[in-house]
Amino acid sequence: MKKYILSLAIIGVFAGMTTSCEDMLDKGNEYVIYADDHLISDPADTVTSVMGILNKLQGIAIRNNLFGELRADLVNVRDNATIDLKDIAANQVDDDNAYNVPRDYYAVINNCNYFLANADSLAGNTGRNERYFTAEIAQVHSIRAWTYLQLVLLYGRVPFVTDPVLTKIESDAQYPMYDIRQVCDYFIKDLKPYYGRSYPDYQSIESIDPQMCFFPTQVVMGDLYLWLAAIGHDQEAARQAAKAYYDYIVWDLSGKSRLRTGSQRVYWAPNTLYTNDFMSPSGSLRYNPAQAWGAEASDAITAIPMDSLSADGYFNKLRDLYNTSRDDDFVEASIEPSDALRELSQAQTYVGYDSQNQEVVVTADKFTDEQLKRGYLGDLRYQENYSESTMKWNAQEVDYQSISKHNFQHIGIYRASQLYLRLAEALNYAGYPRFARQILTMGLSNNVIQYEVQPYYLSAADSTFLAYFDFNNDYFLPYASNYAPKRNQWGVVTGYTTQPRSLQDVNMWGIHARGCGLPFLLDDYAPLSVVDSTAYPVELEENIGLQPLRTDYEFPATPRVVSKPSTWDLYPNEVVDEATYKTINPKALSAAYARYVNNDSVGKYNTYITETLPVYQAQTDSVEAVFQADLEAYQARFDEFMVAYNEWRLQAYSEPSFVTSEQATVDKAILDEQALELVYEGNRFYDLMRHAYWNNDNSILSDAVSKRDPSVGSRLADRNNWFISWKGKIGIK
C-alpha cells in the first residue's frame, strides 16, 4: 500500500464524520459523541480515519499525565497552580473540574467503534490474499483497549460501549457498567486476533516518526494482563503479562528489533570517585519521544503527537506546568518535585569503581551543601531530571525551574525502561522474584538467566516458563559478559563470579544503574543475595569458620642435613682405617681421610639418623595430625553446610512462604524503582494502586501519598476514593 504523508494539525475529516466535541447530547449519555454514516472502503479513507483517532487522543494526553502524577506522592502543586490542579492533587475532583471530561475518552472510543464497524476488513487484493487495512484495524483495536483501560483506571466503573453511537436513540440506551477486571477480560479476548500485527506504513506525521504514534498490541496486552494479575492476585495472568512484554522486546516487525534498556545512565566517572572531586556527573538520559522509533539508542516506544503552536487546540501544556515559562511573560511552574521524591532519591546508595578499580560508596558527606541542593543524591536521576536556579527577569531575581522530561512537543506514553519495569513486576507476581531482580540489577541476557535465575526454579513448569525468554547473548549485552564458577580448594562450586564487559559495549544496564552506579555491588541488589528464610542454614554457614592453613600451625624447624659418609653402606657405625677408606674412595687424597676422621662423620651421621630425625618426625607428625584433624573438621562443617544449602536451594523456591517473602522485598524495590525512573510521566498513582491491589493492602497507596499530604493520604485508605466520578453517570460513587 502506498505511504501517506499527513499532519495531525490539518486532519479534520474523520472528526467531521462525527460531530465536533461540542456536539454533545443535552441528556442521556452525554459522554458519547455522534458519528455520521460513512463507509470506510479505500486506503485514503482508512488513513484519514486513523489519523482522526490519533487527533482525538490528543484530547486526553495531558490529563492522563496529571491524574497519574498529581494525585500521588512524588510532586506538589504550587500556590500559583489553578484550582483545578490543586483539586486533583487534593483528590477532590468535582464535576466542574476542567480535566474531568470523560467525553474526551469516549470521543476516542466512539471513533474507534465507528472505524471498526465500518472499515472494510475484506478490502484488498484477493488474488494475492492481501488485505489493505489489517494493520489499521489491529491498531484501532489496540488504541481502543488502551483508552478504555485509562478511562476505567481513572473512574473505576465506566459505561461500556463497543458499537458506534450514531443516533440519539443509541445514546439514550442503557449500557452496562464495567470495572477494571471486566475491561481487562474483554480486551484481552478482543486483542488476541490482532496480537503482534505490524504497524500501518505511514511516511511522516509532522515532527514525529509515525511508528511512534501507535500502541503495540503486545504492550497493551501486557498491561491488561498485569492489571488482571494485580486485582486477582493471579499468577497465571502475571505470567501472560510477562510473556506479552517479552514478545514486544523481541518483536522484529515494522522496523524494530530487540528492545534493550540501553546504554544511557548518569554516573560518577572513575577518576571522580578516586579524587572525591564531585563537580558534575557524567553521562545523560534522553527522553525525547520524537526520537526515531526502533533505533537501538532510542528509549521511546509510543507517544501522542501534539500540535507545535500554543495557539492550536492540542498544544502540550505540560511543558508550562512542569517548567518555568519565559515565552512572553515569566510564569512560574505549577508542579514541583515533592520532599518524598527527594528523600527517596537521597535514600539510595551510589556505588562504583574508581580509577584504581577499587569499590567506592558515595555518601552525602562527600558533597557540599550547594551540591546537595543541586540534587547530588544517592540516585543521580533526581538532578538529571530536575534543576532550579535564580535568574534575572526584568531586573528582578526570580526562581527558575526545569524538568527535562517535559521539554518536548509530544507526550510520551510508553518507553523501554517503563516496559522493563513492568516486565519485572509481572515476573515477580508470577513467582520469579530472582528473575525480576536482575532487571533492576544486572540487565538481562541468557547468561544472566542461566546462572542467576534457572538454578533456583527447577520444576518442569518453571523450566517451561523460563525457556520462553531468550535474551540472546550476542545482542543483549549487560555488564556481566560471562560467569565463571567460584570454587574452594576442593573444587566445590560455592557461587559464580562475573566477567565484566567493557563499559562502552553495555546495552543492557539494570534499571537501577541508570542513576545509582553498579547496583550489583550492593547487598540489597546483589544478584546472588537471597532473602533470609528460616530454612536457610545460617548457623551452619557461620559455623564453617576459616579454612585451616599450614602456615597457621607451629611445625618444627627442619634440621640441618648431615651427609651420609661414603663408608657407611659397607661399614655402618665403624670408622675404617686409611687403607680401607682409600679402597672405597680410590681417588681420595690423604687430606680427605683426615677430614673423615677428625670430623667424626660416622658419629655425627649416626646421631642424625637415630636421634635428630626421629625427634623431628615425631614432632612434625604430631602437628600434622592436629592440622589434618582441623582440616577434616572444617571440611565436615563445610560439607554439612553445602548439603543443607543445596537442600535449601532446591526446596526454598518451592516453598510458598519463602517465595512470598522474597516477592515482598523485590516488590518494594520495583515500586521504588518505578518512582525513581518514571517520575513526572503520569504513572505513579497507578503504579501505587496496582501494587496495593496485588498485596491487598490499601496502605501502600495511602501511606505513600500521606508523605506528601496526610489528609489526602488518609482518604485513600478507602479504595472507593481511588477513583473520580462525573455527574453520577460514571465512576464508583
N, C-alpha and C positions, 0 to 999 in steps of 0.2 A: 504494500500500500504506500502511496506517496506520502512524504513527510509534510508537515504543516508548520508554518511559522506564525505564531499567534501572540497576542498581547492581552493579558487579563484586563488591562485598562479599557479596552475597546469592546470586550465581549459583553454584549447586552442581549444577544439573540435568544439564548436559552432562558435567560431571566425574563425576557419578554414573552416567551412561550408560556411562562407562568406570570401571574400578575406581580407587580412590584411589591417590595417589602411592606409598603404602606397599605397595600390592598389586603387588609386583614378583615375577618368577619367581625361583625359587631356582637354576635352572640354565638353560642355553641363553642366549638373547639377553636379558639382564637389563635392557637399556636400553629395552625395549618394554613398554608397558602394555596391559592388556586393554581391550576395549570391549564393552559389551552390544549385542545386536542391537536396533536402533531405527530405524524408517523415519522420515525427516525429510520430512514431506509437507505441512506447513501453515506459515504465516508465524510463528506463535508458536514452534514447534519450531525453525525456522530461526534466528530471532533468539536464542533461548536457546542454540543450538548455537554460533553465532558468538561470543556473549558468553563461553561456556565456553572457547573457544580463546583469547580475549583474557585470560581468567583464567590460563590456562596460560603465556602469555607473561610474566606477572609473575614466574614462577619463574626465568627466565633473564636478566631485565633487569639486575640488579645485577652478576652475574658477567660479563655481556657488557662492561660498563664496565671492570671490574677487570682482566680478562685483556687488554683492549685498551690499558690505560693503565699498569698496574704493571710490565709486562714491558719497557716501552720506556724512554725516556731522560728524560722531562720531569718525573717525580715520584719522590720517595723514600718508602719506608715508614719510619716512625719506630720507635724502640725499643719503644714501647708497643703496636705492632701485634700481631695474633695471629700465631702461627707459620704459619698457612695463608696469610696475606697476605705474610709475609716469604718464604715458599717460592715464591709466584707471582712476586714481584719478583726472586728469585734464579733463576727459570726452572727450578725443581726441584720440580715438582708431582707428588706421588705419588698412588696410588690412594685414599688415605685423606683427601686434602685435601677440606675441606668444600665447596669450589667446583668440584671435579672430579666432576660428576654429569651425565654425558651423558643419563641417562634423562629429565632435565627437558626437554632439547631434543626428545627423542623423544616426550615427553608432548604437546608442541605438534604435532609431525609426525603422530603417530598419530591425534590428534583431527582434524587436517586431512584425513588419509587417510580416516578414517571418514565425515566430513561429505561429502567429495566422492564417496564410494562410495554414500552413502545419500540425499543431498539429491535431491529430485525436480526435475531440471532442466527438466521439461516442464510443471510445475505453473503454472497461470496462467489468464488469460482468453484462451482460444484464439480466441474470436470477434474480439478486438481485437489478436490476435497479441502478447500481453503475456506475459512470464514473470516470476513473482514473485521468483525467487531469483537472477536474473542477477548483481546487484551483489554479493550474498553469496558466490556461487560464485567470482566473479572475485577477491574479496578473500581468500578462503581459499587459492586458488592462489598469490596474491602472498605471503601470510604464510608459507605452507609453503616457498616458494622462498627468502624472506629467512632463515627459520630454518635451513634446510639450509646456506645459504651461511655463516652464523655458525658453525654446527657444524663444517663442513669446514675453515674458516679456523683454527679452534682445534685440531682434531685431525689435519688433513692428509689422512686417509683414514677414511671412515666407512661403516658398513653402510647400503646404500641400499634403502629400503623405501617403496613408493608405494601399497601396498594396506593396508587396516586389519588390524592383528594382533589377532584376537579369540579365538584359542584357543591352547592350549599347543602344539599341533602346528605352527601357524603361527609361533609364537615360536621353536620349535626349528629351524625351517627355516634353511637357509644362504642368506644374502643377499649379493649382490656388494658389494665394497668400491669406493667411488667416491672419486677425488681431486678437487681443486678444479676442474680442467678439465672432468672428466666431469659434475660437479654443475652447472657453468655451462652446458655444452652442453645438458644435459637440460632445465633450467628455462627457458632461452631459448625452446626449442620449446614447452614446456608453457605458458608465459605468453602466447605470441603470440595465441591466440584470445581472450584476455581483456584485451588491452592497451588502456589508456585508458578502461576502463569506469568509470561513476560509482560513488560510494560508496553503501553502504546508508544509508537515510534514517532514522537513529535520532535521537531528540529530545535525550536527555541521558544522560550516564554520570557519576554522581557529580559531581565538580567540574571536569570537563573537557569541552570540546566533543567530541562523539562522532566528528566527522570527523577529529580529531587522533589517533584510535586506529587508523587504518587506514594501510596501506602502499601508496603509489601504485605501480601496476604499471609506470609509466614509469621511476620512480626505481630500483625493484628491478631492472628490465631493464637500466637503465644500469649498475648495479653489476655485474651478471653479465657484461655485455659488457666492462666496464672490467677486471675480473679476467682475463677471457679474453684481452684485449689485452695485459695486462702479462705474463702467463705465456708467451704465444706470441709476444711482440713483434709483435703482429698489428695493422697499421694499419687494416685494414678493420673489425675488431672495435672499435677505438677510435673510428672514425667513427660506427659504430652506437651506441656508448655516448653520444657527444656528441649525436646526434640524439634519443636517448631522454631525456636530461636536459633538452634544449631542449623536447621535447614536453610535459614536465611544467611547465616555466616558463610556457608559453603556454596551458596547459590551462585551460579555462573551464567545467568541469563541477563539480557539487556545491558551488556557491557560491564558487568560487575563480577568479581570473583574474590572469594576468601577475604572476608572482613576480619581485620586484626584490630587489637586495641591500639596499635600504632606505636610510634617512636617518640611522641610528644610527652614531655614532662618538664617540671620546674625543679631544679636541684641545685645544691651547693657543689661547685666544682671541687675536685680533689685537692687542689692547692689551697682553696679557701678553707677547707676542713683542716688542712695541715697548719696553716698560719693563723686561723681564727680571725681572719680579716674579712668580716662579713659586710661587703659593700653592696652587692646586689646579686640575686640568684641568677643562675644560668638557665638556658632553655626557655621555652614558652609553650603556651597552649593556645590553639586556634579553634574558634567556634563558628566561623563564618558559614552559615547554611547555604551560601551560594557557591561553595567550592564544587568542583567537578564531581558529579556523583560517580561512585565506584572507583575513584582514584585511590591508589594504595595509601597515600598520606591523608586522605580525607576522613574525617570523623563523622561527617554528616550523612544521614540516610534519607530523611524526609523533612521538608519544610513547607509551610504555607506561604506562597508568594504574596507580597503586599505591594501596594502602589508606592511609587517613588516620591510623590509630592504630598506635602501635608494638606494641600487643598483638596486632594482626592478623598473619596469616602473611606477607603480602607488603607490609610496610612498607618504604619507601625508606631503607635503612640507609646509603646513600651519603652522606646528609646528616651522619651522625655520624662517618663515616670521613674525610671531607674537611674537616669543621668541628669546632671545639671545642664540646662539648655542655654545656649548663647546665640541662638539664631537671630532673633530680633530683640527680644528682651531677655534679661537674665532671670531665669526661673529655676529655683532650686528643685532638686529631685524630690519626688514624693515618697520613694521607697528606699530604705537603707538596710544594711545588714544588722541583725539583732545581736545582743550580747550573747545569746545562746549559741549563735554560729561562731562568734569569736572564741568563746570558751571551748567549744568542741574542737575547733581548729588548734587552739593552743594546747589542748589536752593530748594531741597526737605527739608521737616521738619520731623525730627525724634521725635516721642513721645511715651512714655511708662509709666508703673507703676514702682515706686521704691519699695524697700523692706518694706516700710511703707504703701504701696498701695496708694501712692499719685501720681498724674499725673505729669510727668516731660517732658518738652520740651528741647531737646538738640540743642543748637545753637553753632555757630562757636566759640564764645568767650570762650567756655568751653575747647577748645583744644589749645595745644601749636603749634607753627609753625611746629615743626617736625611731630606732629600728623596730622596736615592738609596736610603736604607733603605726608604722608603715605596714605592719602585718607580717613581720618575720616571726612566724609562729611555728609550732611543730609541723603543721601542714602548710606548705608554701602556696597552695592553691588560693588561700584567702587573699594574699597580697597580689597574686596574679590576676584575680578577677575583680578586685575592688581597690580603688585608690581615692584618697581625699587630700585636698591641698587648699591653700589660701591663695587667692589671686586678686588682681586689681580689676575692677569694673566700674567705669565712670568715676574714677578717682577714689573709689571705696574698696576696702578689703572685704572680700566675700569668700564664703566656703564653696569649694567646687568638688563634686563627686562624680566618679566614673565607674561604671560596672561594665566591663569589657564585653560581657556576653550579650549586651543589648546595644551594640554599636552598628547594627546591620539593618538592612532594609526588610529582610524577610524573617519569619518567625520559625525557629526550629521546632520540630516535633519529635523525631527520632534521631539518635546518633549512636555511634559504636559503643562508647563506654556505658551509656544507659542500657543498651541491649545486653551487654555482657553482665552488667549488674543484675538485670532481670533473669538472665540465664543462671547466675549464681543463686539468686533467690529461689528459682524453680528447682534447681538441683538440691538445695538444702531442704526444701519442703518435701522433695521426692525421697529423702532419706540418705543423701550422699553429701554430708557436710564437708568431708575432706576434699571432695571434688570441687565443691563451691568455693572453699577457701583458697584453692590455687588461683582462682580468677582474681582474687584480691592480692595475692602474694607473689606468685611466680609468673602468671600468664600460662596459657595452655599450649602444650604440644603433646604428641604421642609419648615422648619420653617422660614428661611430667606425669601423664596419666598412668603410664606403666609402673613408675616407681613410687609415686606419691598417692595413688588412688587405688589401683587394682588390687594390691596385696591386702587391702582391708575390706574388700567386698567380694566374697568368694562363693556365694550361692550361684546356682545356674541362672536364676532370674537377674542377679546383679551382673553377671558376665554378659548376658544377652543385652542388657540395657547399656552397659559401658561400651560394648562393641559398636554401638550406633555412632559414637563420637570419634571421628577420625580427624585429628589435628596433625596433618602431615608434617613431619619434622623438616622437610625441605622448604616449607612455606611459612609455617608458624614458628617464629624464632624468639623464644624467651631468653632471659639472661642465662639460664641453665641450659647449656648446649647439649650436655650429656650427663649421665650419672655413673659413678664408679662405686663398687661395694666397699664399705669400710669394715675391715676385719681386725680381729685381735691376733695375737701371735700364734694361735692355734687354728686360724683360718675361719673362725666363726664370724659370719656376717652380722654386724651389730647395727648397721644402718647404711646410708648412702651419702656420698659427698658429691656435690655438683661441680661440673667443669664449666667455668664461666665462659661466656661468649663475648667477643669484642663489643663494647657498648654501642658503637655506631651501626652494628648489624642487627641489634634487637628491634623487632617489630611487634612484640607481644609482651609489653610490660604488664605486670599486675596492676590493677587499677589504683591500689594504694601507693604504688611507686610514682604515680603522676605528681605527687606532692610531698611524699614522705621518704624519699631516698630509696633504700633497698630493704623493703619490709621483711624479707625472709631472714634478716639478721635479728629481728625482734622476736622475743619469746611468744608474744600473743599472735604472731603471724607466721612463725617458722613452719615450713611445710611438714616437718616430721613431728612437731609437737602434738600432744593429744590432750584432750580434756580429762582431768582426773576422774577416775572411776573407782568405786570400792573394790572392783575386781582386778584393777591394775596392781601388779606386785611391787608396790612402792617400797615396802620394808625389805624385801629380798634384794631389790636394786641397791638400796642404801647399804645393805649388809655386805655387798660384794667387796667393798674396800679396794685398796690399791693393789695392783699386781706385784707380788714379791719379785725383787731383782737381786741377782747375786751380789751386786755392789752394796746392798743393804746389810750384808752379813760379814762378820769378822772371821774370815778364813785365815789360817796361819800363813805366815810368810814362807814362800818357797825356799828351802835350804840351799846353800851353795853346793853345787855338784862337785863331788870328789871323783876323779877319774880312776878307772879300774887299772891296776898295774898290769903290765904286759905279761908277767909270770903267773898271774892269778889263776888262769884256767887250768894250768898244769900243776901248780904248787900253791893252792889256796892256803892263806894264813901261814905261809912259810917264806922266810927271807932266804933266797938261794945264794950260793957262792958266785963269784965273778965269772968262773968258767961256765957254770950253768946258765947264768944270765946272758953271756955272750953267745952261747949256743942258741938260746931263744931269740936273741936280738943280735944277729951276726954283724950288722953294720954299726952297732952302737960303739961309741968311744968309751974309754975308761972313765971320763967325767960323767957320763950318763949313769954308770953303775954307782958312782959315788953319790949322785943325787938320789938314786933309788934307795940307797941305804940310809943316808943322812936324813932324808925327809920322812923316813918310816912310812913309805907309800902303802905297804901292806897293812900296817896297823891302822892308819887313817881310813883306808877303804873299808876295813873290817868294821870299824866303829860306825861308819856312814851307813852300811847296809844292815847292820844288826841293831843299831840304836836310833840314829838320826831319822832315817826314812820310816821305820815303823811308827815312831812317835808322831812324825808329820802326817803320815797317812791316817793314823787313828784320830788325830785332831781334825783333819780335813773331812774324814768320813762322818764324824760327829756333827760338824757344822752343816755338811751337805745333807745329812739326814733331816736336820731341822729345816733347812731351806726347802727340800723336797716335800716335807710334810706340810709346810706353809703353802707351797705352790699347789699341792694337791687339794688342800682345804680351800684355797682361793678358787681353783678350777671347779671344785664341787659346788661352791656358792654361786659361781658364775653359771654353771650348768643348771643348777636349780632355778636360778633366775630366768635363764633362756627357755627352759621348759615351761615355766609359769608364764613368761612373756608371750611365747608362741601360742600357748593355750588361750591367753587373754586376747592376743591379736586375732586368732581365728574365731573367737566367740564374741568379742566385745561388740562388733558391729552387727551382730545378730541379736543383741540384747536391746530391746526397745528402750529401756531406761537409759542405757549408755548413749544410744543414738539421739534420744531426746535431749540429753544433757549437752552433747556437743552441738546439736542443732540450735539450741538456745544461745550458746556462745557465738556461733557463726552468724545466727540471725541478727544479733546485735551489731556485729562487725559489719554486716551487709547494710543494715539500716543506717549506721553511722557513715559508711562509705557513700551511700546514696545522697546523704546530706552534703558531704564534703565535695563530691564530684558534680552533683546535679543542681546545686542551689541556684536560685533565680530563674530556673527553667520551667517552673509550674508543676513539678512532680511531687513536692514534699508532702502536702496534705494527703494525697492519695497513697503515697508510699507508707506513711504512718498508718493510714486507715487499713491498708492491706495487711500489714504486719499485725495490727491489732485484731483483725479478723482471724488470721492464722492462729494466733496464740490465744484467741478468745479472751482477750484482755484489753478492755477499753482504755485502761490507764496508759498504755503505750502511746496512744494519741493524746489523751487529756494531760498527762504529766509533761509531755514534750511541749505542748502549747502553753502550759502553766508557767514554764520558764520565761516565756515572753510576756504573758498576761494571765495571772492566776484566775481572774474572774471568767475569762474566756475558756481557759482550760477546764475549769470545774464544770461548766455546762456540757463539755464534750464527754464527760463521764457517761452521759446518756446517749446511746447510739443513735437515737432519733434525731439528735441535734447535729449529727454529722452532715445533714443534708439541708438544702434550702427548699422553699416552696414558692408557688406562684398562684395567687387567686383561688386557692382551693382546688385547682384543676390538675395540678402536677406537683409531685413531691410527697413526702411521708406525712406531713401534718395536714 
